[in-house]
Amino acid sequence: MNLTTKQITDRIDYNTRLALNAINSGQSIFCILPFVKVVDYDNLLHGNKIIRNINDIIPAIMLGLLPAVARHGYDAVGIEDDEIIEYELKISSFNTQQVWSGSRGALYIGLENTPARRVRLVSYLCGSFNINSDACRESKNRKTILLVANESLPPEELFVDAYELSGNVVMKYLNKSLNSIRTIKLGTFLNYGNPKTGIVPFIGWHRHYRDLEQIVENYEDWKYHQGNDYRLENLSLSDAKQTELQL
């Protein structure tokens, strides 16, 4: 990386102004994508770079970080105590319509239209890692931020909360298995991580969970409103099997 800490700070400030101007004027945060600054390029991003990296660009900006769109192994950088810090970013999202309340009050994501095909919401939300070699596994030894998103919310409120794990904790969990796909659940981030702030205040996971408890239906009502042939559009069968393996 050839950028100085001042250049990184200046680019972060520029992106933050873009984002806040969009939010305050009622525009979608995504309208700023053609104009953002990143680690790797001084000029405007080409469309294919935006499409390929959209899941890193917007979260990085909302976290007050500078997105990285080249193949560095990290997704964003920030400044802490005048040092450049590299970050891995993970997003896990759900839709309120997917969620129902169990008989004891716990919230579940319905995998299919049966009570047995379910997973607790806090287990469903996770950071996913694709590990294809030992070198790839070791490259994940860095600060990792999980952003929780509710797709039912407006774009500027999309991210509910964010938590950061240290590289040591990340490696502890990744080294528990040699599987090529590994996940670290939201609960781990809540228990062992630190909350992160954004350029706008997050709702907060615990508050949002309480809000969901008040508005989601019980299983029978959820099943009735979804219909007998309901299948979640945003959850493939392979995703369902992967999620079940984490239970």
N, C-alpha and C positions, 0 to 999 in steps of 0.2 A: 504494500500500500504506500502510495507516494504522498498522501495527504497529511498535512500537519493538523495538530489539535485545533488550531484556530480555523482552518479551512473546514474541518468537520463540523465545528460548532456553527460556523456561518451557514453551512448548507442545511443543518438541522433547523436553525432559526428561520431560514427561508421557507423550508417545507412546512414548518409549524404555522407561519403566517398564511401560507396558501390554504392550509387545511382549516384554520380558524375562520378565515374569510368566507370559505365555502359554507361552513357550518352556520356561521352567524347570519348569512344571507339566505339560508334555507335551501341551499343547493346540496346535491349529493356529494359526499366526500370523494366519490370516484371520479368526479369531473376534473380533479386536479392532476390525474395520472399523467397526461401528456407533458406536464410542466415541472414535475418534481426533479429534484437533484439527488444523485446517488453517489456511491463511493467511486464507481468505475468510469463514469463518463462526465465530461464537462458540458456536452451538448444535450439537447432534448432526446429522450428515449424513443427508439423506433418501436412501432406498434407490437412487433413480435416479442420484444424484450418486456413490454408491459404485460402482455397476455401471459407470458411464461412465468413472470415473477409477481403477479398481482397479489398472491397470498402472502408475500413477504413485504411488498412495498407499503401497502396501506397500514398493516399492523405496526411496522417499524415507525412510520410517521406518527401514528396515534400514540406510540410509546415515547416519542421524543428521541428516536434513534435515526440513524442515517442508513437507508436500505443499501444492500449490496446485491447486484444483479449478475455479476460474473460468477464463475464456478470457483469460489474461494474455499468453500467448506463452511463458511459462516453466512448468516443471512442479513446481519446488520451490525453497525458499530455505534458506540457511544463513548462519552468521555466521563471518567470518574477519577477525581483527584488528579487531574491533568494527565491521565493515562488513557490510551485508546483501548477499549474493551470490545472484544468480538462476542457476538451473541448468536445462538441458535434460536429461531422462533418457531413455535408450534401453535396451530390453531385447532380448536375442537368446537364444533358448533352443533346446535340442535334447533328444533322448532317447537314452540309451545304446543302446537297441535299434536305433536308426537307423545306428549307427556300425560300420564295419568297417575292417580293416587291409589296406593294400596290400602288394604284394610287397616293397617297399623300406621298409616300416615306417610310412609316412605314414597318418594316419587320414582316412577319407572318410565323408561322408554319402551314402547311396545315394538318388538321385532316383527311379530305377526299378530294376527287377530285372535290370539289365545293367551290366557294368563300365564301359561308356562313359558311362552316365548317372550321373555322380558329381561331387562337388565336395569339395575339401579342407575339413576341418572348420574350419580357421582362416579360410577364405575364406567359408564358409557363414555364420559368426557375424558379424554386422555391425549397425551402427546405420542405420536407414532413415529418410529424410527425404522428406516430401511438399512439393514446392516449386511453388506455383501462381501466384506473382508475384514480381517483383523485391523488393517490400517484405517478402514472406514470407521470401525468401532472406536478406535483411539481418537479419531478426529472429532468425536462427539464430546470429548472432555473439555467442555467450556460451559459458561453460564447459559442456561436454557430458560426461555420464558414461554409459558403456556398462556394463551389468550382464550378465554371462554366467550363464545359468541352465541347470541340468540337471533336466528334469522327472522324471527317475527317482529323484531324491533326495527325502527328506522335506521338507515345506514349510519347516521352520526351517533346512534346509540347502540350500534351492533355489538360492540365489545362490552361484555358485562364486567369482567375482571381479568386481572393478569397476575401471575405468580412466577417467581424466579427460583430455579434450583441451581445450586453450585455444580460445577463440573464433577466434583467428587461424588456427589449424590447421584447424578446422572449415570456415572460409570458403575456405581454400586448396583443399580437396577438393570442396566444393560448387560452386565456380566453374569446375571443370574441365569441366562439362557443363551444358547448358541443359535437360536432361531433367527432367520433373516429379518423377520418383522417383529419388533419389540414395541411395547407400549408402556408408558408411565402414566398412571391414572391421576386424575385431578386430586384425589384424596392425598396422594403422595406430595403433590405440590402444596396443598393446603397444610399438611402436617410438617413438612421439612423445608418448605420454601419461604420466600419473603414476598409480600405484596408489592406490586409495582404500580406507580402512578402513571397517568397519561397526560396528554396535552389538554384533555377535558376530563372531568371527574368520571370515574367508573361508577356504575350502580353499586357494585360490590356483590360478590357471590352469595354471601349469607343473606343479605337483604333480598336479593333476587329470588333465592330459594324460598324464603318466607312468602314473597309475593306469589310465586307459583303455587304454593300450598293453598292459597286462598282462591285461586281461579281455575285450577285444572279439575277435571272430572274424575269420579271414581271409575274403576275398570268397566263396570257394566254400562254406565252412561257413555263412556268413551267408545266402547265397542258398538253401541247402538248408533252413535252419531257417525262413526267411521264407515259402517256398513259391513256386511258379511265378507265382501271380497276386497276389503281394504288392505293395501300393502303400502308401506312407507316408500314414497318416491325417492327419498334421499338416502335410503339404506339398502345396498345390494345384498344378495345372499352371502357373498364372500365376506362382506363387512360384518354381517350378522354372525357368521361362524367364527370370525376372528374375535368379535366382542365376547362371544360365549366362552371362548378359551381363556379369557381373562377373569372370568367369574370365580 
